[in-house]
């Protein structure tokens, strides 16, 4: 992700609009920065879910924070 973000030049590329076609055929328009934010949030959601399951099974993953 860092390599991808670092490769963006100039900064206005984050405002680029992408068209996404859903499996139902609906077209959705999203800005690149919005897509990147979604990916980061999705990863956070998945990590917390895995941590919860491991903890309930008695195997806490300890510290999983990125920072």
DSSP file (Angstrom, degrees, kcal/mol; ACC not computed):
  #  RESIDUE AA STRUCTURE BP1 BP2  ACC     N-H-->O    O-->H-N    N-H-->O    O-->H-N    TCO  KAPPA ALPHA  PHI   PSI    X-CA   Y-CA   Z-CA
    1    1 A X     >        0   0    0      0, 0.0     4,-2.7     0, 0.0     5,-0.2   0.000 360.0 360.0 360.0 -44.1    0.0    0.0    0.0
    2    2 A X  H  >  +     0   0    0      1,-0.2     4,-2.9     2,-0.2     5,-0.2   0.915 360.0  51.1 -60.8 -43.4    2.8    2.4    0.9
    3    3 A X  H  > S+     0   0    0      1,-0.2     4,-1.3     2,-0.2    -1,-0.2   0.912 111.7  48.1 -59.6 -43.1    4.6    1.8   -2.4
    4    4 A X  H  4 S+     0   0    0      2,-0.2     4,-0.5     1,-0.2     3,-0.4   0.946 113.7  45.1 -63.3 -49.3    1.3    2.5   -4.3
    5    5 A X  H >< S+     0   0    0     -4,-2.7     3,-1.4     1,-0.2    -2,-0.2   0.908 111.4  53.2 -63.3 -42.1    0.6    5.7   -2.4
    6    6 A X  H 3< S+     0   0    0     -4,-2.9    -1,-0.2     1,-0.3    -2,-0.2   0.784 103.1  59.4 -62.2 -26.3    4.2    6.9   -2.8
    7    7 A X  T 3< S+     0   0    0     -4,-1.3     2,-0.6    -3,-0.4    -1,-0.3   0.602  79.5 107.2 -79.9  -9.8    3.9    6.4   -6.5
    8    8 A X    <   -     0   0    0     -3,-1.4     2,-0.3    -4,-0.5     6,-0.1  -0.586  56.8-160.9 -75.8 116.8    1.0    8.8   -6.9
    9    9 A X        +     0   0    0     -2,-0.6     2,-0.1     1,-0.1    -3,-0.0  -0.986  61.8  22.7-143.1 136.5    2.1   12.0   -8.5
   10   10 A X  S >  S-     0   0    0     -2,-0.3     3,-1.9     0, 0.0     4,-0.2   0.713  83.9-120.0 -76.1-178.4    0.8   14.7   -8.5
   11   11 A X  G >  S+     0   0    0      1,-0.3     3,-1.8     2,-0.2     4,-0.2   0.745 104.2  75.7 -59.8 -25.5   -1.4   14.9   -5.5
   12   12 A X  G >  S+     0   0    0      1,-0.3     3,-1.4     2,-0.2    -1,-0.3   0.604  73.5  82.2 -68.0  -7.9   -4.5   15.4   -7.5
   13   13 A X  G X  S+     0   0    0     -3,-1.9     3,-1.7     1,-0.3    19,-0.3   0.799  79.6  66.9 -63.5 -26.3   -4.5   11.7   -8.5
   14   14 A X  G <  S+     0   0    0     -3,-1.8    19,-2.1     1,-0.3    20,-0.3   0.717  97.2  54.6 -66.0 -18.4   -6.2   11.1   -5.1
   15   15 A X  G <  S+     0   0    0     -3,-1.4    -1,-0.3    -4,-0.2    -2,-0.2   0.372  80.4 125.9 -93.4   3.0   -9.2   13.0   -6.5
   16   16 A X    <   -     0   0    0     -3,-1.7    16,-1.9    -4,-0.1     2,-0.4  -0.370  58.8-130.1 -64.3 139.6   -9.4   10.7   -9.6
   17   17 A X  E     -A   31   0A   0     14,-0.2     2,-0.4    15,-0.1    14,-0.2  -0.792  21.1-165.9 -96.7 132.1  -12.9    9.1  -10.1
   18   18 A X  E     -A   30   0A   0     12,-3.2    12,-2.5    -2,-0.4     2,-0.5  -0.928  14.0-138.1-115.0 141.2  -13.2    5.4  -10.7
   19   19 A X  E     -A   29   0A   0     -2,-0.4     2,-0.5    10,-0.2    10,-0.2  -0.862  18.4-167.4 -97.8 130.6  -16.3    3.6  -11.9
   20   20 A X  E     -A   28   0A   0      8,-3.4     8,-3.3    -2,-0.5     2,-0.6  -0.973   8.2-152.9-118.6 128.5  -17.1    0.4  -10.2
   21   21 A X  E     -A   27   0A   0     -2,-0.5     6,-0.2     6,-0.2     5,-0.0  -0.905  16.0-143.1-104.4 120.5  -19.6   -2.0  -11.6
   22   22 A X    >   -     0   0    0      4,-3.0     3,-2.3    -2,-0.6     0, 0.0  -0.270  29.2-103.2 -75.1 164.4  -21.3   -4.2   -9.0
   23   23 A X  T 3  S+     0   0    0      1,-0.3    -1,-0.1     2,-0.1    -2,-0.0   0.756 124.6  59.1 -58.5 -22.9  -22.3   -7.8   -9.7
   24   24 A X  T 3  S-     0   0    0      2,-0.1    -1,-0.3     1,-0.0    -2,-0.0   0.455 122.6-107.6 -84.7  -0.9  -25.9   -6.6  -10.0
   25   25 A X  S <  S+     0   0    0     -3,-2.3     2,-0.2     1,-0.3    -2,-0.1   0.459  71.9 142.7  90.3   1.4  -24.8   -4.3  -12.9
   26   26 A X        -     0   0    0     -5,-0.0    -4,-3.0     1,-0.0     2,-0.5  -0.562  45.7-136.2 -77.0 137.9  -25.0   -1.0  -10.9
   27   27 A X  E     -A   21   0A   0     -2,-0.2     2,-0.4    -6,-0.2    -6,-0.2  -0.852  22.1-174.2 -97.8 126.5  -22.4    1.6  -11.6
   28   28 A X  E     -A   20   0A   0     -8,-3.3    -8,-3.4    -2,-0.5     2,-0.5  -0.956  12.9-147.8-119.3 137.2  -20.9    3.3   -8.6
   29   29 A X  E     +A   19   0A   0     -2,-0.4     2,-0.3   -10,-0.2   -10,-0.2  -0.910  22.3 172.9-106.2 131.8  -18.4    6.2   -8.8
   30   30 A X  E     -A   18   0A   0    -12,-2.5   -12,-3.2    -2,-0.5     2,-0.2  -0.989  30.5-121.0-137.4 145.4  -15.7    6.6   -6.1
   31   31 A X  E  >  -A   17   0A   0     -2,-0.3     4,-1.8   -14,-0.2     3,-0.5  -0.550  30.1-117.9 -78.5 150.6  -12.7    8.8   -5.6
   32   32 A X  H  > S+     0   0    0    -16,-1.9     4,-2.5   -19,-0.3     5,-0.2   0.899 114.7  54.1 -57.4 -43.3   -9.3    7.1   -5.2
   33   33 A X  H  > S+     0   0    0    -19,-2.1     4,-2.2     1,-0.2    -1,-0.2   0.854 107.1  52.6 -61.7 -32.6   -8.8    8.4   -1.7
   34   34 A X  H  > S+     0   0    0     -3,-0.5     4,-2.0   -20,-0.3    -1,-0.2   0.876 109.1  49.0 -69.0 -38.3  -12.2    7.0   -0.7
   35   35 A X  H  X S+     0   0    0     -4,-1.8     4,-2.2     2,-0.2    -2,-0.2   0.919 111.2  49.5 -66.2 -44.0  -11.2    3.5   -2.1
   36   36 A X  H  X S+     0   0    0     -4,-2.5     4,-2.2     1,-0.2    -2,-0.2   0.918 110.2  50.9 -61.8 -43.6   -7.9    3.6   -0.2
   37   37 A X  H  X S+     0   0    0     -4,-2.2     4,-2.5     1,-0.2    -1,-0.2   0.898 108.9  51.9 -60.7 -40.6   -9.7    4.6    3.0
   38   38 A X  H  X S+     0   0    0     -4,-2.0     4,-2.6     2,-0.2    -1,-0.2   0.913 108.2  50.9 -62.2 -43.3  -12.1    1.6    2.5
   39   39 A X  H  X S+     0   0    0     -4,-2.2     4,-2.1     2,-0.2    -2,-0.2   0.923 111.8  47.2 -61.4 -44.8   -9.2   -0.8    2.1
   40   40 A X  H  X S+     0   0    0     -4,-2.2     4,-1.9     1,-0.2    -2,-0.2   0.936 114.2  46.5 -62.9 -46.9   -7.5    0.4    5.3
   41   41 A X  H  X S+     0   0    0     -4,-2.5     4,-2.3     1,-0.2    -2,-0.2   0.874 110.0  54.2 -63.8 -37.4  -10.8    0.2    7.3
   42   42 A X  H  X S+     0   0    0     -4,-2.6     4,-2.4     1,-0.2    -1,-0.2   0.905 107.8  50.1 -63.7 -41.9  -11.6   -3.2    5.9
   43   43 A X  H  X S+     0   0    0     -4,-2.1     4,-2.5     2,-0.2    -1,-0.2   0.900 109.9  50.5 -62.6 -41.2   -8.2   -4.5    7.0
   44   44 A X  H  X S+     0   0    0     -4,-1.9     4,-2.2     2,-0.2    -2,-0.2   0.913 110.0  50.6 -62.1 -43.4   -8.8   -3.1   10.5
   45   45 A X  H  X S+     0   0    0     -4,-2.3     4,-2.0     1,-0.2    -2,-0.2   0.923 111.5  47.5 -60.7 -45.8  -12.2   -4.8   10.6
   46   46 A X  H  X S+     0   0    0     -4,-2.4     4,-2.4     1,-0.2     5,-0.2   0.912 110.6  51.3 -64.7 -43.0  -10.7   -8.2    9.6
   47   47 A X  H  X S+     0   0    0     -4,-2.5     4,-2.5     1,-0.2    -1,-0.2   0.910 110.5  48.9 -60.8 -42.3   -7.8   -7.9   12.2
   48   48 A X  H  X S+     0   0    0     -4,-2.2     4,-2.1     2,-0.2    -1,-0.2   0.885 110.7  50.9 -67.3 -36.7  -10.2   -7.2   15.0
   49   49 A X  H  X S+     0   0    0     -4,-2.0     4,-2.2     2,-0.2    -2,-0.2   0.927 112.2  45.7 -64.4 -45.0  -12.4  -10.1   14.0
   50   50 A X  H  X S+     0   0    0     -4,-2.4     4,-2.7     1,-0.2     5,-0.2   0.910 112.1  52.1 -64.3 -42.5   -9.5  -12.5   13.9
   51   51 A X  H  X S+     0   0    0     -4,-2.5     4,-2.3    -5,-0.2    10,-0.3   0.890 109.3  50.4 -61.1 -39.5   -8.2  -11.2   17.2
   52   52 A X  H  X S+     0   0    0     -4,-2.1     4,-2.5     2,-0.2    -2,-0.2   0.934 111.7  46.6 -64.8 -46.3  -11.7  -11.7   18.8
   53   53 A X  H  X S+     0   0    0     -4,-2.2     4,-1.6     1,-0.2    -2,-0.2   0.929 113.4  48.5 -63.3 -45.6  -11.9  -15.3   17.6
   54   54 A X  H  <>S+     0   0    0     -4,-2.7     5,-3.1     1,-0.2    -1,-0.2   0.910 111.8  49.9 -60.7 -41.8   -8.4  -16.2   18.7
   55   55 A X  H ><5S+     0   0    0     -4,-2.3     3,-1.7     1,-0.2     5,-0.3   0.916 108.8  51.5 -63.8 -43.4   -9.1  -14.6   22.2
   56   56 A X  H 3<5S+     0   0    0     -4,-2.5    -1,-0.2     1,-0.3    -2,-0.2   0.802 108.2  53.2 -63.6 -28.0  -12.3  -16.6   22.6
   57   57 A X  T 3<5S-     0   0    0     -4,-1.6    -1,-0.3    -5,-0.2    -2,-0.2   0.401 125.0-104.9 -86.7   2.8  -10.4  -19.7   21.7
   58   58 A X  T < 5S+     0   0    0     -3,-1.7    -3,-0.2    -4,-0.1     2,-0.2   0.664  94.5 104.7  86.6  17.5   -7.9  -18.9   24.5
   59   59 A X      < -     0   0    0     -5,-3.1    -4,-0.1    -6,-0.2    -3,-0.1  -0.557  53.4-166.9-129.6  67.8   -5.1  -17.8   22.2
   60   60 A X        -     0   0    0     -5,-0.3     3,-0.1    -2,-0.2    -8,-0.1  -0.288  19.7-140.1 -58.4 134.8   -5.0  -14.0   22.4
   61   61 A X        -     0   0    0    -10,-0.3    -1,-0.2     1,-0.3     2,-0.1   0.446  32.5-146.9 -76.9   2.3   -2.8  -12.5   19.6
   62   62 A X        +     0   0    0    -11,-0.1     2,-0.5     2,-0.1    -1,-0.3  -0.429  63.6   7.7  66.8-139.1   -1.4   -9.9   22.1
   63   63 A X        +     0   0    0      1,-0.1     0, 0.0    -2,-0.1     0, 0.0  -0.626  60.9 162.9 -80.5 120.7   -0.6   -6.5   20.6
   64   64 A X        +     0   0    0     -2,-0.5    -1,-0.1   -16,-0.0    -2,-0.1   0.291  29.4 129.0-118.7   8.5   -1.8   -6.2   17.0
   65   65 A X        -     0   0    0      1,-0.1    -2,-0.0     2,-0.1     0, 0.0  -0.336  53.5-144.3 -64.4 144.8   -1.7   -2.4   16.6
   66   66 A X              0   0    0      1,-0.2    -1,-0.1    -2,-0.0    -3,-0.0   0.890 360.0 360.0 -76.0 -41.9    0.2   -1.1   13.5
   67   67 A X              0   0    0     -3,-0.0    -1,-0.2     0, 0.0    -2,-0.1   0.416 360.0 360.0 -96.8 360.0    1.5    1.9   15.3
